Amino acid sequence: MKGRGKLTENIVLGQMIGLVFKAAGAEVLDRTNLPGSISAREAIVQGDADAMYEYTGTAWITYLGRAKPVVDPLEQWEAVREQGRRNGVTWLPQSTLNNTYAPAISKRNNAKYELRTLSDVAELTKRNPGAVTVCVENEFASRDDGLPGMAKAYGMSVPAADIQKMDAGIIYTQVSKSNSCLLGEVFTTDGRIKAMNLDVLEDDRRFFPNYNAAPVIHTATFEKYPEIADLLDPVSRKLTTEVAQVLNAKVDVDGEDPHEVAKDWLVEEGFIKEG
């Protein structure tokens, strides 16, 4: 599952890598718009591309076919790093930027319900069953790591009549501005969360996988240029879920160019110089 928010973020993070490499004197060929996660990953494996930011959850679930996520973020990173070694891919340390799934509610509606966690939602479904209506993407509505699995993990029941399926982009608007759904599926780093005054509910039972962003490097390239770690590790340490929300909003809400958004942030943080 990959919505607009994740696509924006992929481009911004890819631009960061290119700008940092260029500032260090490397010749950079920008391939950040390769279609789909698997195509981009294959480019790294085959050496057709040298570096990208990847999500630990994507590697674990999509590439390695693991059904059950690893709850601890560090352990999951270690697991995909070990698998990556066997495929000629080197994982550098991950960021705390975690672009996972979560339900969100408008601040307007939450003034009434005061929901903070998914356990609060489960309690509401028992206390007032008709109150919980949900807007989700088609895929999320049927996957074990989506709505059905979430409902099972929290012991909540949401009747089919209270579930609306729609495009990811429409969900944010529906949750924010209409009464058609109380909760909506969002990506936790999406810039529209703050722009549309949404509260993201905590996954207090840690059902959803961790999708921490980390640089992945074609191993032959990394062995030739190990200084890549010195360039990218400081950047990753600064990347948080909150930072990603701000940067994504500049693109998806304010209409700024991803390259310029990445460049401005790198300059502001002192990773590259203006110009």
N, C-alpha and C positions, 0 to 999 in steps of 0.2 A: 504494500500500500504506500503510495507516494503522492502526496498532494502538492498544491502550488507552493505552500510554505516551505516544504522540503526542497523543492526544485530551486527556489530563490536562494536558499541557504547554501545549497551545493555550489551554485555559481559564485556567490560571495566568497565562500571558503576557498574555492579553486582560484579565484582572482588573488586572494591573499598569498597563496603559495607562489604563484607566478610573479607577483610584485616583490616578494622577499627574495626569491631566486635572482630576479633581474637586478635588484639593488646590490646583490652580492657579486654581480659580474657575469652571471650565467646568461646564455642565449635561450630565450623561452619561446616555445610554441604553445599557444593557448588552445587547449582542447576541452575546455570546461563544459561545452554543450553536447558532449556525447550522449546519445539517447539511452536512458535507462541505466539502472545500477549495474546490471550484469555486464553490459557492454563496456562500461567504464572499468569495472573490475578486471575483465578479460584483457583490456588494454594494458593494465598494470602488470598482470601475470605474464603476458607475452612480451612486455618491454616496448610496446607501441606508445605507452605513456610512462612517465617516471614517477609521478607523485600525485596524490589526491587526498582529500579528507574523506574518510569512510566512517560509517556508523557501526559500532560493535554489534548491535542487535541485528542489523542487516546482514553482516557477515555470518553471525551465528545461525540465524533462522533461514535466510534466503539462500546463501551460498553453501552452508554446511548442512542444511536440512534438519536442524535440531528443532524439535517441537517444543521442548521445555526450556525457557530462558534461564540464565544463571542470575540469581537474585543480586549477588554482590557485584557492583560495577567493575571492581578491580579484577575479580576472578573471571568475569566474562571477557574482559580485555586480555587477560593472560591466556585464556583458552583460544581466542581467535588469533592471538599472536603466534601461539604454538602451531596452529593449523596453517597459518600464513607462511611460516618458515618452510613447510613442506611443499608449498606452491610457488616458492620464489618471491614471496612478498614479505617485507619487513614492516611491522607495526611500530610506530613511535608512540611514546606515552600519550594517553588519552587526555582530553579536556574534560571539564565538568559540564560542558554543554551537552545536555541530554534532550534530544528531540524525539520524545516518545509520545504516546497517545494519552489523552486525559479527557474526562468530561468537563465542560465548562457551563456556567450559568451566568446570566446577566446580573450585574450588581443591583439593578432595579428589582428583579425577582428575588435575589438573595437577601434583600432587606427584609423580606417576609419569611423566608425559610431558614436563613442563617446556616446554610450548609458549608462545611469546611472539608469534609472527607467523603470518600465513597461509602464508608460505613454509615455516615449520616444519611446518605441517599437510600441505603438499604433499609434503614430504620423508617425513613419517610414512606417507602413503598409499603411497609407493614401498617403504619399508622394512618396513611391517607393514600391508598393505592392509585386513585385517579389523578393524583397530583403530578406524578412523574411521567412526563412525555419526553421522547428522545428523538433527536435528528442525527442520522449517521449516514455514511457512505454505504452503498450496496454491499461492498466487500466486507466492511466492518460488521455489518449486520448478521453475517453468516459464519464468520471465521471463529475458530476456537480461541484464538488470541485476540478476538474482538469482543463484541457485545455479549454473545452467548457465554463465553468463558468468564468475562467479567461478572455477569449476573450469577453464574454458578459459584465463583470464588467468594462473592459477597452474600450469597444466599438471598438474592433479590429476584422478584418476579416482575417483568415488564411485559404486559400483553402485547401481542402483535399489533393490535389496533392502536397502541400508544407509541409505536415506532414508525417514524417517517424516514424514507430513504431518499437521498438527494446528493447532488454534487458537493464536493468538499467546500468550495468557495461560498456556496449558498448557506451552508450551515451557520457560519459566523453571523450572517445578516439575520437569519431566522431566530437565532438564540438572542441576539442583541435587540432586535427591533419589533419582533412579533410575539404573540402568545401561542404560536403553533407548537413550540417545543420548549420545555423547561430546561433540558440539558442538550448539549451538542458535543459531538466528537471533535476534538481539536488536536493540533500538534503543539507541544508545550513551548516551543520557541517561536511560534508564529507571531509576527508583528501586529496582527489584527486583534490580538487578545486585549492589549491595553487600549488600542485605538477605539475598540468597540465596547469598552468598559465591561469586560468579562472577568469573572472569578474562576480560576482553574482549581478543581477539587483534587485534594491529595489522594493518591493511590496508597492508602495506609496499610494495605495488605501486600503491597508490592506485586501486584498481578502483572502489570504491563512490563514488557522487556525494557532493558536499558538500551538506549540508542546514543551512546556517547561518541562524539566525533573525535577521530584521531587520524593523524597523517599515516598513509600507507605508501611505501616506496618500493619500486621494483628493486629486488635485492641486489642484483648485479650493479645497478646504479648506486645504491647505498654503499656497497663495498668499495666502489671507485671514489665516491665523494662522501665519506662519513661525516663531514662537517655539516651535512644537511640537518642532522639532529640539532646542532648548535643554533641553526637558523630557525627551525620550526618549533622546538621545545618551548622557548619563551612565549611564542605566539599562542600555543595551545594552553599554556598555563593561564593566560589572560581571557580565554574564551569560556564564557559561562552561559547558562540558559538565558539569563537576563540580558547579557550583552547581545546575544543572538536575536532576542526579541526586538531590541532597539535597531539593530542593523537591518533585520528583515522588514521592519516597519518603514524604514527609509525607502526601500524598494517597492514593497507591496502597497503601502498606504500613501507615501509621499511621491512615488513615481520616479525616484532617483535611479541613476545607472548603477548596477552592481559593482562595476569596476571602480567607479568613483567612491562608492560607499566603502569598499574594501580599502582603497588607497587612503581615504581620509582617516579611517580608524587606525591604520598602521602608522600613519604620520603622527596622529594624536598620541599614540602609545609609545612613540619613539623607536619603532622597528625599522622604518625607512625615513628618508628625508624628502621634503617637498620637492617636486620638480621631476 
